[in-house]
Amino acid sequence: MLPRRRLGELLVERSLITCEQLETALAKQGKEGGRIGSILVKLGYILEEELLKFLSLYYDVPEVDLRHTPISSEALCLLSAEKARACGVLPFRLLERPPDRPLLFVATPDPTNFDGLDMARTATGFDIEPFVCSFGLFEETFRRVYGKPASPDDVHQLLQGVDSERLMEIIVKLLVKKNLMTVEELTEAICDAVGRRGEESE
């Protein structure tokens, strides 16, 4: 494990960025705030992949690239958005391992936040395995998978004048694409819908 020192200084020591680039990033951080790693990526001084590998070494935990990692709906539903935010984690996979307790994989930009990990462990009742991710990807993915809950009024207003069959087709494709519905579940839902139509027409 690398010693707990400032991330920017360690990146310079490893020749991943220059002193001048760090100074520019620190100046931007002073004006706008944010995490130094995310700022360096936005400025194009370091690739997201390079930062991720370095963070894994820095914290001595495995890395996860949330851009290419499926988020399991089974894992996601174990923590509400509010609770996940409070814990500083994003659940992305649940591993069953009988007779032991299931293992919940979570992404976090700060795997040294032991209080947050303990909160997640208590809330789910499962063992927690942290994976480090960049702060930028954590925030981006968190907003994407949890989003803002829509109220019934919002839904009603949005659906006015919409082709329901076309909308259903789009929703189903989206659910399958985001790994929130399997082909088997889709088939079961279709069979159930067809069965109900048949009962109504009798």
Residue frames as a rotation matrix with the C-alpha (Angstrom) as fourth column:
MET 1
0.576 0.817 0.000 0.00
0.817 -0.576 0.000 0.00
0.000 0.000 -1.000 0.00
LEU 2
-0.190 -0.613 0.767 1.22
0.520 -0.725 -0.451 3.49
0.833 0.313 0.457 -0.77
PRO 3
-0.736 -0.100 -0.670 1.64
0.657 -0.347 -0.670 5.90
-0.165 -0.932 0.321 2.15
ARG 4
0.334 0.942 0.024 -1.33
0.937 -0.329 -0.119 8.19
-0.105 0.062 -0.993 2.85
ARG 5
-0.616 -0.534 -0.579 -0.17
0.395 -0.845 0.360 11.37
-0.682 -0.007 0.731 1.17
ARG 6
0.058 0.653 -0.755 -1.75
-0.458 -0.654 -0.601 13.88
-0.887 0.381 0.261 -1.17
LEU 7
0.514 0.262 0.817 -2.91
0.451 0.728 -0.517 12.21
-0.730 0.634 0.256 -4.36
GLY 8
0.995 -0.084 -0.056 -1.61
-0.095 -0.587 -0.804 14.95
0.035 0.805 -0.592 -6.65
GLU 9
0.314 -0.939 0.139 1.91
-0.908 -0.254 0.334 14.75
-0.279 -0.231 -0.932 -5.21
LEU 10
-0.053 -0.299 0.953 2.00
-0.132 0.948 0.290 10.98
-0.990 -0.110 -0.089 -5.68
LEU 11
0.786 0.374 0.492 0.85
0.432 0.238 -0.870 11.31
-0.442 0.896 0.026 -9.28
VAL 12
0.800 -0.576 -0.166 3.72
-0.586 -0.693 -0.420 13.71
0.127 0.433 -0.892 -9.91
GLU 13
0.035 -0.823 0.567 6.21
-0.782 0.330 0.528 11.36
-0.622 -0.462 -0.633 -8.25
ARG 14
0.038 0.069 0.997 5.01
0.284 0.956 -0.077 8.54
-0.958 0.286 0.017 -10.49
SER 15
-0.832 -0.430 -0.350 5.41
-0.127 -0.467 0.875 10.83
-0.540 0.773 0.334 -13.53
LEU 16
-0.343 0.805 0.484 1.73
0.903 0.425 -0.068 10.46
-0.260 0.413 -0.873 -14.37
ILE 17
0.816 0.462 0.348 1.36
0.539 -0.825 -0.169 14.25
0.209 0.326 -0.922 -14.39
THR 18
-0.233 -0.905 0.356 3.78
0.616 -0.421 -0.666 17.19
0.753 0.064 0.655 -14.27
CYS 19
-0.574 -0.051 -0.817 4.21
0.752 -0.428 -0.501 19.76
-0.324 -0.903 0.284 -11.50
GLU 20
-0.964 0.201 -0.174 2.79
-0.252 -0.900 0.355 22.41
-0.085 0.386 0.919 -13.80
GLN 21
-0.450 0.838 -0.307 -0.31
-0.041 0.324 0.945 20.33
0.892 0.438 -0.112 -14.49
LEU 22
-0.220 0.333 -0.917 -0.84
0.919 0.386 -0.081 19.77
0.327 -0.860 -0.391 -10.77
GLU 23
-0.814 -0.134 -0.565 -0.52
0.377 -0.862 -0.338 23.49
-0.442 -0.489 0.752 -10.08
THR 24
-0.835 0.545 -0.081 -3.10
-0.400 -0.499 0.768 24.26
0.378 0.674 0.635 -12.77
ALA 25
-0.221 0.765 -0.604 -5.47
0.337 0.642 0.689 21.64
0.915 -0.051 -0.400 -11.36
LEU 26
-0.403 0.017 -0.915 -5.02
0.915 -0.017 -0.403 22.93
-0.022 -1.000 -0.009 -7.79
ALA 27
-0.966 0.053 -0.252 -5.76
-0.055 -0.998 0.001 26.48
-0.251 0.014 0.968 -8.93
LYS 28
-0.538 0.816 -0.212 -8.96
-0.342 0.019 0.939 25.27
0.770 0.578 0.269 -10.62
GLN 29
-0.187 0.432 -0.882 -9.87
0.731 0.661 0.168 23.32
0.656 -0.613 -0.440 -7.48
GLY 30
-0.752 -0.176 -0.636 -9.38
0.606 -0.563 -0.561 26.45
-0.260 -0.807 0.530 -5.38
LYS 31
-0.892 0.410 -0.190 -11.79
-0.450 -0.845 0.291 28.40
-0.041 0.345 0.938 -7.57
GLU 32
-0.211 0.857 -0.471 -14.42
-0.755 0.163 0.635 25.79
0.621 0.489 0.613 -8.37
GLY 33
0.080 0.191 0.978 -13.97
-0.855 0.518 -0.031 23.03
-0.513 -0.834 0.205 -5.77
GLY 34
0.789 0.274 -0.550 -14.12
-0.539 0.738 -0.406 19.31
0.294 0.617 0.730 -6.59
ARG 35
0.744 -0.528 0.409 -11.79
0.128 0.714 0.688 16.33
-0.656 -0.459 0.599 -6.30
ILE 36
0.071 -0.818 -0.570 -8.28
-0.672 -0.462 0.579 16.75
-0.737 0.342 -0.583 -7.65
GLY 37
-0.628 -0.305 0.716 -8.44
0.185 0.835 0.518 13.43
-0.756 0.458 -0.468 -9.53
SER 38
0.266 0.833 0.484 -11.63
0.800 0.089 -0.593 14.37
-0.537 0.545 -0.643 -11.36
ILE 39
0.727 -0.046 -0.686 -10.21
-0.214 -0.963 -0.162 17.79
-0.653 0.264 -0.710 -12.22
LEU 40
-0.337 -0.938 -0.082 -7.04
-0.478 0.095 0.873 16.25
-0.811 0.334 -0.480 -13.69
VAL 41
-0.461 0.259 0.849 -9.18
0.640 0.760 0.116 13.95
-0.615 0.597 -0.516 -15.87
LYS 42
0.619 0.785 -0.018 -11.40
0.587 -0.478 -0.653 16.82
-0.522 0.394 -0.757 -17.06
LEU 43
0.516 -0.513 -0.686 -8.32
-0.512 -0.827 0.233 18.87
-0.686 0.231 -0.689 -17.95
GLY 44
0.949 -0.101 -0.300 -7.00
-0.203 0.531 -0.823 15.93
0.242 0.841 0.483 -20.00
TYR 45
0.177 -0.946 0.273 -3.85
-0.964 -0.222 -0.144 15.57
0.197 -0.238 -0.951 -17.91
ILE 46
-0.829 -0.373 0.417 -4.50
-0.465 0.874 -0.142 11.93
-0.311 -0.312 -0.898 -17.06
LEU 47
-0.485 0.663 -0.571 -6.76
-0.388 0.422 0.819 9.23
0.784 0.619 0.052 -18.50
GLU 48
0.362 0.728 0.583 -9.62
-0.894 0.094 0.437 7.85
0.263 -0.679 0.685 -16.41
GLU 49
0.837 -0.059 -0.543 -8.11
0.042 0.998 -0.044 4.37
0.545 0.014 0.838 -16.73
GLU 50
-0.181 -0.983 -0.040 -4.71
0.267 -0.010 -0.964 5.54
0.946 -0.185 0.265 -15.47
LEU 51
-0.386 0.108 0.916 -6.27
-0.754 -0.610 -0.246 7.31
0.532 -0.785 0.317 -12.50
LEU 52
0.666 0.742 0.076 -8.36
-0.675 0.555 0.486 4.26
0.319 -0.375 0.871 -11.66
LYS 53
0.553 -0.547 -0.629 -5.36
0.361 0.837 -0.411 1.93
0.751 0.001 0.660 -11.63
PHE 54
-0.504 -0.776 0.379 -3.45
0.009 -0.444 -0.896 4.38
0.864 -0.448 0.230 -9.48
LEU 55
-0.034 0.584 0.811 -6.33
-0.909 -0.355 0.217 4.70
0.414 -0.730 0.543 -7.01
SER 56
0.838 0.320 -0.441 -6.43
-0.192 0.931 0.312 0.91
0.511 -0.177 0.842 -6.72
LEU 57
0.031 -0.922 -0.387 -2.75
0.577 0.332 -0.746 0.92
0.816 -0.200 0.542 -5.78
TYR 58
-0.495 -0.209 0.844 -3.19
-0.333 -0.851 -0.406 3.98
0.803 -0.482 0.352 -3.57
TYR 59
0.113 0.670 0.734 -5.94
-0.974 -0.069 0.214 2.40
0.194 -0.739 0.645 -1.48
ASP 60
-0.854 -0.515 0.069 -4.80
-0.519 0.848 -0.108 -1.24
-0.003 -0.129 -0.992 -1.88
VAL 61
-0.140 0.854 0.500 -8.25
-0.111 0.489 -0.865 -2.42
-0.984 -0.177 0.026 -3.00
PRO 62
-0.481 -0.008 0.877 -9.52
0.784 0.443 0.435 -3.76
-0.392 0.897 -0.206 -6.36
GLU 63
-0.817 0.147 -0.557 -10.71
-0.304 -0.932 0.199 -1.27
-0.490 0.332 0.806 -8.96
VAL 64
-0.148 0.783 0.603 -13.99
0.779 0.469 -0.417 -1.11
-0.609 0.408 -0.680 -10.85
ASP 65
-0.987 -0.103 -0.123 -14.64
-0.006 -0.742 0.670 0.82
-0.160 0.662 0.732 -14.05
LEU 66
-0.358 0.934 -0.004 -18.30
0.157 0.055 -0.986 1.79
-0.921 -0.353 -0.166 -13.79
ARG 67
-0.177 0.266 -0.948 -18.45
-0.878 -0.477 0.030 2.64
-0.444 0.838 0.318 -17.50
HIS 68
-0.300 -0.042 -0.953 -18.14
-0.717 0.668 0.197 -1.04
0.629 0.743 -0.231 -18.39
THR 69
-0.998 -0.058 -0.039 -19.67
-0.013 0.702 -0.712 -2.70
0.068 -0.710 -0.701 -15.31
PRO 70
-0.255 0.964 -0.074 -23.29
0.152 0.115 0.982 -3.94
0.955 0.239 -0.176 -15.31
ILE 71
-0.780 0.111 0.615 -25.23
-0.606 -0.379 -0.700 -2.70
0.155 -0.919 0.363 -12.28
SER 72
-0.760 0.492 -0.424 -27.32
0.446 0.870 0.211 -5.51
0.473 -0.029 -0.881 -10.84
SER 73
-0.131 0.810 0.572 -30.88
-0.429 -0.566 0.704 -4.44
0.894 -0.153 0.421 -9.98
GLU 74
0.575 0.302 -0.761 -30.82
0.428 0.681 0.594 -7.08
0.697 -0.667 0.262 -7.23
ALA 75
-0.308 -0.779 -0.546 -27.83
0.933 -0.136 -0.332 -5.34
0.184 -0.612 0.769 -5.64
LEU 76
-0.769 -0.036 0.638 -29.13
0.130 -0.986 0.102 -1.83
0.626 0.161 0.763 -6.28
CYS 77
0.173 0.960 0.221 -32.45
-0.160 -0.194 0.968 -2.39
0.972 -0.203 0.120 -4.53
LEU 78
0.165 -0.170 -0.971 -30.67
0.846 0.531 0.051 -3.35
0.507 -0.830 0.232 -1.30
LEU 79
-0.502 -0.332 -0.799 -29.85
0.704 -0.694 -0.154 0.30
-0.503 -0.639 0.582 -0.60
SER 80
0.685 0.723 0.092 -32.07
0.674 -0.581 -0.457 3.29
-0.276 0.375 -0.885 -1.30
ALA 81
0.321 -0.554 0.768 -30.51
0.537 -0.562 -0.629 6.27
0.780 0.615 0.117 -3.02
GLU 82
0.665 -0.008 0.747 -30.57
-0.482 -0.769 0.420 8.18
0.571 -0.639 -0.515 0.27
LYS 83
0.882 -0.320 0.346 -28.90
-0.144 0.517 0.844 5.38
-0.449 -0.794 0.410 2.21
ALA 84
0.554 -0.701 0.449 -26.33
0.832 0.463 -0.305 4.68
0.006 0.543 0.840 -0.52
ARG 85
0.411 -0.361 0.837 -25.44
0.155 -0.877 -0.454 8.38
0.898 0.316 -0.305 -0.63
ALA 86
0.787 -0.069 0.614 -25.05
-0.593 -0.359 0.721 8.47
0.170 -0.931 -0.323 3.16
CYS 87
0.772 -0.499 0.393 -22.78
0.206 0.782 0.588 5.42
-0.601 -0.373 0.707 3.00
GLY 88
0.229 -0.686 -0.691 -20.80
-0.778 -0.555 0.293 6.81
-0.585 0.471 -0.661 0.07
VAL 89
-0.691 -0.439 0.574 -21.23
-0.090 0.841 0.534 3.61
-0.717 0.317 -0.620 -1.92
LEU 90
0.015 0.675 -0.738 -22.88
-0.995 -0.064 -0.078 2.30
-0.100 0.735 0.671 -5.07
PRO 91
-0.094 -0.010 0.995 -23.93
-0.262 0.965 -0.015 -1.39
-0.960 -0.263 -0.094 -4.90
PHE 92
-0.034 0.061 -0.998 -23.35
-0.986 -0.162 0.024 -3.14
-0.160 0.985 0.065 -8.22
ARG 93
-0.151 0.017 -0.988 -23.25
-0.457 0.886 0.085 -6.91
0.877 0.464 -0.126 -7.65
LEU 94
0.289 0.284 0.914 -24.56
-0.939 0.268 0.214 -9.45
-0.185 -0.920 0.344 -5.16
LEU 95
-0.347 -0.517 -0.783 -22.72
-0.602 0.763 -0.236 -12.73
0.719 0.389 -0.576 -4.77
GLU 96
0.731 0.599 0.325 -24.53
-0.660 0.502 0.559 -15.63
0.171 -0.623 0.763 -3.15
ARG 97
-0.258 -0.871 -0.418 -22.18
-0.544 0.488 -0.682 -17.98
0.798 0.051 -0.600 -1.28
PRO 98
0.718 0.596 0.359 -24.09
-0.639 0.361 0.679 -20.42
0.275 -0.717 0.640 0.94
PRO 99
0.241 0.771 -0.589 -23.77
0.886 0.073 0.458 -21.30
0.397 -0.633 -0.665 3.75
ASP 100
-0.653 -0.517 -0.554 -22.03
0.698 -0.694 -0.176 -17.95
-0.293 -0.501 0.814 4.34
ARG 101
0.247 0.717 -0.652 -23.78
0.311 -0.696 -0.647 -14.60
-0.918 -0.043 -0.395 4.12
PRO 102
0.667 0.029 0.744 -24.08
0.742 -0.112 -0.661 -13.06
0.064 0.993 -0.096 0.65
LEU 103
-0.308 -0.839 -0.448 -21.33
0.705 -0.518 0.484 -10.68
-0.638 -0.167 0.751 -0.41
LEU 104
0.795 0.601 0.079 -22.34
0.529 -0.625 -0.574 -7.26
-0.296 0.499 -0.815 -1.72
PHE 105
-0.320 -0.888 0.330 -19.85
0.944 -0.267 0.195 -5.57
-0.085 0.374 0.924 -4.06
VAL 106
0.765 0.542 -0.348 -19.91
0.525 -0.838 -0.150 -1.77
-0.373 -0.068 -0.925 -3.78
ALA 107
0.017 -0.718 0.696 -18.08
0.807 -0.402 -0.434 0.95
0.591 0.569 0.572 -5.68
THR 108
0.832 0.205 -0.515 -16.73
0.497 -0.688 0.529 3.88
-0.245 -0.697 -0.674 -3.71
PRO 109
0.596 -0.654 0.466 -14.31
0.059 -0.543 -0.838 6.72
0.801 0.527 -0.285 -4.37
ASP 110
-0.126 -0.630 0.766 -13.11
-0.833 -0.352 -0.427 6.44
0.538 -0.692 -0.481 -0.76
PRO 111
0.350 0.261 -0.900 -12.68
0.039 0.956 0.292 2.86
0.936 -0.138 0.324 0.49
THR 112
-0.740 -0.596 -0.312 -11.15
0.370 0.028 -0.929 4.22
0.562 -0.802 0.200 3.72
ASN 113
-0.419 0.704 0.574 -14.61
-0.785 -0.598 0.161 5.48
0.456 -0.383 0.803 4.72
PHE 114
-0.894 -0.046 -0.446 -15.04
0.102 0.947 -0.304 2.60
0.436 -0.317 -0.842 7.15
ASP 115
-0.717 0.696 -0.042 -18.05
-0.149 -0.211 -0.966 4.19
-0.681 -0.687 0.255 8.88
GLY 116
-0.105 0.680 -0.725 -19.89
-0.962 -0.253 -0.099 4.29
-0.251 0.688 0.681 5.57
LEU 117
-0.474 -0.136 -0.870 -18.99
-0.516 0.844 0.149 0.68
0.714 0.519 -0.470 4.78
ASP 118
-0.981 0.138 -0.134 -20.19
0.189 0.548 -0.815 -0.38
-0.039 -0.825 -0.563 8.24
MET 119
-0.433 0.868 -0.243 -23.46
-0.565 -0.471 -0.678 1.48
-0.703 -0.156 0.694 7.64
ALA 120
-0.089 0.356 -0.930 -23.95
-0.949 0.252 0.188 -0.42
0.301 0.900 0.316 4.38
ARG 121
-0.779 -0.270 -0.566 -23.17
-0.129 0.952 -0.277 -3.69
0.614 -0.143 -0.776 6.13
THR 122
-0.879 0.476 -0.019 -25.69
0.065 0.080 -0.995 -2.98
-0.472 -0.876 -0.102 8.87
ALA 123
-0.277 0.816 -0.508 -28.38
-0.793 -0.493 -0.358 -1.77
-0.543 0.303 0.783 6.45
THR 124
0.032 0.254 -0.967 -28.17
-0.883 0.460 0.092 -4.82
0.468 0.851 0.239 4.18
GLY 125
0.631 0.120 0.766 -27.13
-0.604 0.695 0.389 -7.51
-0.486 -0.709 0.512 6.63
PHE 126
0.941 -0.327 0.089 -24.57
0.301 0.685 -0.663 -8.68
0.156 0.651 0.743 4.06
ASP 127
0.153 -0.961 -0.231 -20.79
0.625 -0.088 0.776 -8.67
-0.766 -0.263 0.587 3.97
ILE 128
0.932 0.164 -0.324 -19.40
-0.076 -0.784 -0.617 -5.73
-0.355 0.599 -0.718 1.98
GLU 129
0.095 -0.908 0.408 -16.55
0.854 0.284 0.435 -5.86
-0.511 0.307 0.803 -0.54
PRO 130
0.599 0.150 -0.786 -15.40
-0.054 -0.972 -0.227 -2.34
-0.799 0.178 -0.575 -1.55
PHE 131
0.117 -0.547 0.829 -14.05
0.983 0.183 -0.018 -1.56
-0.142 0.817 0.559 -5.03
VAL 132
-0.237 -0.257 -0.937 -12.42
0.278 -0.942 0.188 1.80
-0.931 -0.216 0.294 -5.68
CYS 133
0.215 0.299 0.930 -13.69
0.975 -0.117 -0.188 4.00
0.053 0.947 -0.316 -8.50
SER 134
-0.820 -0.476 0.318 -13.02
0.481 -0.874 -0.069 7.56
0.311 0.097 0.946 -9.54
PHE 135
-0.611 0.585 -0.533 -15.18
0.286 -0.465 -0.838 10.23
-0.738 -0.664 0.117 -7.94
GLY 136
-0.621 0.342 -0.705 -16.34
-0.709 -0.628 0.320 11.50
-0.333 0.699 0.633 -11.34
LEU 137
-0.666 0.352 -0.658 -17.60
-0.287 0.693 0.662 8.11
0.689 0.629 -0.360 -12.53
PHE 138
-0.803 0.389 -0.451 -19.16
0.594 0.463 -0.658 7.44
-0.047 -0.796 -0.603 -9.13
GLU 139
-0.556 0.594 -0.581 -21.26
-0.118 -0.749 -0.652 10.61
-0.822 -0.294 0.487 -9.33
GLU 140
-0.576 0.298 -0.761 -22.16
-0.817 -0.193 0.543 10.07
0.015 0.935 0.354 -12.99
THR 141
-0.724 0.266 -0.637 -23.23
0.024 0.932 0.361 6.45
0.690 0.246 -0.681 -12.46
PHE 142
-0.815 0.428 -0.391 -25.04
0.474 0.104 -0.874 7.22
-0.334 -0.898 -0.287 -9.20
ARG 143
-0.487 0.645 -0.589 -27.22
-0.532 -0.754 -0.386 9.81
-0.693 0.125 0.710 -10.93
ARG 144
-0.563 0.238 -0.792 -27.84
-0.746 0.267 0.610 7.47
0.356 0.934 0.027 -13.85
VAL 145
-0.704 0.233 -0.671 -28.91
0.198 0.972 0.130 4.39
0.682 -0.041 -0.730 -11.88
TYR 146
-0.621 0.505 -0.600 -30.79
0.701 0.015 -0.713 6.06
-0.351 -0.863 -0.363 -9.04
GLY 147
-0.590 0.355 0.725 -31.96
0.457 -0.593 0.663 9.22
0.665 0.723 0.187 -10.78
LYS 148
-0.887 0.398 0.235 -34.75
-0.456 -0.666 -0.591 11.41
-0.078 -0.631 0.772 -9.46
PRO 149
-0.708 0.671 0.220 -37.95
0.588 0.732 -0.343 9.59
-0.391 -0.113 -0.913 -8.51
ALA 150
-0.833 0.496 0.247 -40.92
-0.119 -0.595 0.795 10.68
0.541 0.633 0.554 -10.59
SER 151
-0.714 0.668 0.209 -44.21
-0.345 -0.076 -0.936 11.52
-0.610 -0.740 0.285 -8.87
PRO 152
-0.330 0.677 0.658 -47.52
0.718 0.633 -0.291 10.02
-0.613 0.377 -0.695 -10.10
ASP 153
0.617 0.565 -0.547 -48.48
0.134 -0.761 -0.635 13.48
-0.775 0.319 -0.545 -11.40
ASP 154
-0.161 -0.778 -0.607 -45.23
-0.687 -0.353 0.635 13.69
-0.709 0.519 -0.477 -13.39
VAL 155
-0.831 -0.153 0.535 -45.92
0.153 0.862 0.484 10.30
-0.535 0.484 -0.692 -14.97
HIS 156
0.090 0.966 0.241 -49.54
0.710 0.107 -0.696 11.14
-0.698 0.233 -0.677 -15.80
GLN 157
0.559 0.094 -0.824 -48.54
-0.266 -0.921 -0.286 14.40
-0.786 0.379 -0.489 -17.44
LEU 158
-0.438 -0.844 -0.309 -45.75
-0.634 0.047 0.772 12.82
-0.637 0.534 -0.556 -19.46
LEU 159
-0.772 0.124 0.623 -48.00
0.329 0.917 0.224 10.03
-0.544 0.378 -0.749 -20.75
GLN 160
0.187 0.891 -0.413 -50.67
-0.034 -0.414 -0.909 12.33
-0.982 0.185 -0.047 -22.17
GLY 161
0.735 0.251 -0.630 -51.15
-0.585 -0.236 -0.776 11.55
-0.343 0.939 -0.027 -25.88
VAL 162
-0.361 -0.930 -0.066 -48.39
-0.879 0.316 0.356 8.92
-0.310 0.187 -0.932 -25.95
ASP 163
0.298 0.349 -0.889 -48.70
-0.672 0.738 0.065 5.71
0.678 0.578 0.454 -27.99
SER 164
0.507 -0.039 0.861 -48.85
-0.812 0.312 0.493 3.21
-0.288 -0.949 0.127 -25.09
GLU 165
0.946 -0.142 0.293 -47.76
0.202 0.961 -0.188 0.18
-0.255 0.237 0.938 -27.13
ARG 166
0.543 -0.785 0.297 -44.76
0.208 -0.218 -0.954 2.02
0.814 0.580 0.045 -28.60
LEU 167
0.271 -0.410 0.871 -43.85
-0.830 -0.558 -0.004 3.33
0.487 -0.722 -0.491 -25.13
MET 168
0.774 0.068 0.630 -44.04
-0.459 0.745 0.484 -0.17
-0.436 -0.663 0.608 -23.67
GLU 169
0.874 -0.470 0.125 -41.73
0.428 0.619 -0.658 -1.47
0.232 0.629 0.742 -26.38
ILE 170
0.291 -0.781 0.552 -39.17
-0.189 -0.613 -0.767 1.25
0.938 0.119 -0.326 -25.63
ILE 171
0.395 -0.082 0.915 -39.36
-0.911 -0.165 0.378 0.68
0.120 -0.983 -0.140 -21.86
VAL 172
0.934 -0.011 0.357 -38.86
-0.068 0.976 0.209 -3.06
-0.351 -0.219 0.910 -22.23
LYS 173
0.655 -0.737 0.167 -35.83
0.433 0.185 -0.882 -2.57
0.619 0.650 0.440 -24.48
LEU 174
0.192 -0.564 0.803 -34.39
-0.554 -0.738 -0.386 -0.11
0.810 -0.371 -0.454 -21.97
LEU 175
0.643 0.117 0.757 -34.93
-0.742 0.337 0.579 -2.49
-0.187 -0.934 0.304 -19.05
VAL 176
0.928 -0.310 0.206 -33.20
0.345 0.923 -0.169 -5.33
-0.138 0.228 0.964 -20.89
LYS 177
0.486 -0.775 0.404 -30.34
0.218 -0.341 -0.915 -3.07
0.846 0.533 0.003 -22.03
LYS 178
0.068 -0.431 0.900 -29.71
-0.771 -0.595 -0.227 -1.88
0.633 -0.678 -0.373 -18.46
ASN 179
-0.627 -0.315 -0.712 -29.81
0.028 0.905 -0.425 -5.48
0.778 -0.286 -0.559 -17.18
LEU 180
-0.730 0.456 0.508 -32.91
-0.665 -0.304 -0.683 -4.68
-0.157 -0.836 0.525 -15.10
MET 181
0.438 0.848 0.297 -34.96
-0.677 0.529 -0.512 -7.40
-0.591 0.023 0.806 -16.82
THR 182
-0.650 -0.651 0.393 -33.89
-0.268 0.679 0.683 -10.75
-0.712 0.338 -0.616 -18.19
VAL 183
-0.702 0.382 -0.601 -35.27
-0.600 0.137 0.788 -12.39
0.384 0.914 0.133 -21.34
GLU 184
-0.741 0.418 -0.526 -36.91
0.509 0.860 -0.033 -15.01
0.438 -0.293 -0.850 -19.12
GLU 185
-0.594 0.515 -0.618 -38.70
0.444 -0.432 -0.785 -12.33
-0.671 -0.740 0.028 -17.08
LEU 186
-0.648 0.334 -0.684 -39.81
-0.657 -0.700 0.281 -10.60
-0.385 0.631 0.673 -20.29
THR 187
-0.760 0.336 -0.556 -41.18
-0.200 0.694 0.692 -13.86
0.619 0.637 -0.460 -21.68
GLU 188
-0.680 0.497 -0.538 -43.07
0.733 0.481 -0.482 -14.52
0.020 -0.722 -0.691 -18.44
ALA 189
-0.595 0.439 -0.673 -44.55
-0.002 -0.838 -0.545 -10.99
-0.804 -0.323 0.500 -18.49
ILE 190
-0.704 0.310 -0.639 -45.67
-0.708 -0.230 0.668 -11.38
0.060 0.923 0.381 -22.12
CYS 191
-0.741 0.416 -0.526 -47.32
0.250 0.899 0.360 -14.74
0.623 0.136 -0.770 -21.39
ASP 192
-0.629 0.497 -0.597 -49.10
0.659 -0.066 -0.749 -13.24
-0.412 -0.865 -0.286 -18.39
ALA 193
-0.613 0.368 -0.699 -50.34
-0.409 -0.905 -0.118 -10.27
-0.676 0.214 0.705 -20.45
VAL 194
-0.731 0.323 -0.601 -51.56
-0.522 0.302 0.797 -12.51
0.439 0.897 -0.052 -23.27
GLY 195
-0.748 0.433 -0.503 -53.34
0.568 0.810 -0.147 -14.73
0.343 -0.396 -0.852 -20.75
ARG 196
-0.582 0.521 -0.625 -55.14
0.359 -0.525 -0.772 -11.75
-0.730 -0.673 0.118 -19.20
ARG 197
-0.671 0.326 -0.665 -56.23
-0.692 -0.598 0.405 -10.44
-0.266 0.732 0.627 -22.61
GLY 198
-0.773 0.348 -0.530 -57.69
-0.088 0.769 0.634 -13.85
0.628 0.536 -0.564 -23.38
GLU 199
-0.657 0.522 -0.544 -59.65
0.746 0.346 -0.569 -13.88
-0.108 -0.780 -0.617 -20.11
GLU 200
-0.597 0.404 -0.693 -61.02
-0.070 -0.887 -0.457 -10.36
-0.799 -0.225 0.557 -20.75
SER 201
-0.700 0.286 -0.655 -62.23
-0.713 -0.224 0.664 -11.25
0.043 0.932 0.361 -24.25
GLU 202
-0.877 0.370 -0.308 -64.18
0.329 0.927 0.178 -14.29
0.352 0.055 -0.934 -23.07
